């Protein structure tokens, strides 16, 4: 079985988008293909096993939530 998914994340500005993309890029190598365009990141996940697919998707989403939280908290402190 081959499981495929595309996940698109959109941001308010290209700076935040690029920060998240670069933050996640290291962890994704070999597991998730990502591309950056304007204010959005497109991720492609592909796996032959459902368990691996779900673990990869879960890790990607959890890491994105953390990166976004760090950006929000950093902006609040700068104001």
C-alpha positions, 0 to 999 in steps of 0.5 A: 500500500502506498499512502500519500498526502499533501499538507499546505500551511499558509502564514500571514507573512513570508518572513514567518513562513520562511522561519517555520520552513527552515526550522522544520526542514532539518527534521523532515529530511528523508521523510517529508518533501517541502517547498516554499512559495510566497506565504505558504509551505507545501509538504508531501508525505509518502509511506508504504506503512500506515503507522510510519505515515501517521507518525510522520504527519503527527511529528510534522504538525506538532513541530509546526505548532511549536515553531508557530508558538515560538514566533508568536511569543517572540513577537509579543516580547519585541513589542 
